[in-house]
C-alpha cells in the first residue's frame, strides 16, 4: 500500500530517511545524502547540484527537471526513476543502476556513467556529448536522436538498442556490442568502431565517413545506402551477408541496387 507524499523537516532531510517524501523545488545544493532512502520520492525541479548521493536509493523517484550538475550518484539505485529534462552535466554516476529509467531530453554532457546499468532505459533526445559510458549496459535502451558526439562507449553493450538518428560523430565505440541494434540514419563520421560488432544491426543510410572500421564486424547487417567514404578498413573488417545496396564504399565506389 503506497503512502501519500509528505514534506520533510530539515532534520528529517539530514537523517536521509525520505522514502516517498516530497522535496520538490527545494534548494539542496551540496547536501550529503549518502545511502539515503529516497525511494518513490518526489523531487520536481529540486536543486541538488554538487550533492553527494553515493549509494542512495532513488528507485521509482520522480526527478523530472532536477538539477544534478556535478552531483555524485555513484552506485546509486535509480531503477525506474523519472529524470526527464534533468540536468546532469559533469555528474558522477559510475556503476549506478538506471535500469528502465526515463531520461528523455536529459542534459548530461561530460557526465561519468562508467559501468552503469541502463538496460531498457529511455534516453531519447538526450544530450550526452563527451559522456563516459565505457562498459555500460544498454541492451534495449532508447537513444533515438541522442547527441553522443565524442562520447566514450568503449566495450559498451548496446544490443537491441535504438539509436536511429543519433549523433555519434567522433565517438569511441571500440569493442562495443551493437548486435541487432537500430542505427538508421545515425552519424558515425570519424568514430572509432575498432573490433566492434554490428552483427544483424540496422545501419540504413548511416554516415560512416572517415570512421575507423578496423576489424569491425558487420555480419548480416543492413547497410543499405550507407556512406563509408574514407573509412579505414582492414582484412578483418567483415561484411559477410551484409546488405550493401546503394552503399558508398570506402574507395568511393557505389554498390549496385
Secondary structure as UniProt FT lines:
FT   HELIX           10..15
FT   TURN            19..20
FT   STRAND          21..22
FT   TURN            24..25
FT   TURN            29..30
FT   TURN            34..35
FT   TURN            39..40
FT   TURN            44..45
FT   TURN            49..50
FT   TURN            54..55
FT   TURN            59..60
FT   TURN            64..65
FT   TURN            69..70
FT   TURN            74..75
FT   TURN            79..80
FT   TURN            84..85
FT   TURN            89..90
FT   TURN            94..95
FT   TURN            99..100
FT   TURN            104..105
FT   TURN            109..110
FT   TURN            114..115
FT   TURN            119..120
FT   TURN            124..125
FT   TURN            129..130
FT   TURN            134..135
FT   TURN            139..140
FT   TURN            144..145
FT   TURN            149..150
FT   TURN            154..155
FT   TURN            159..160
FT   TURN            164..165
FT   TURN            169..170
FT   TURN            174..175
FT   TURN            179..180
FT   TURN            184..185
FT   TURN            189..190
FT   TURN            194..195
FT   TURN            199..200
FT   TURN            204..205
FT   TURN            209..210
FT   STRAND          212..213
FT   TURN            214..215
FT   TURN            219..220
FT   TURN            224..225
FT   TURN            229..230
FT   STRAND          232..233
FT   TURN            235..236
FT   TURN            240..241
FT   TURN            245..246
FT   TURN            250..251
//
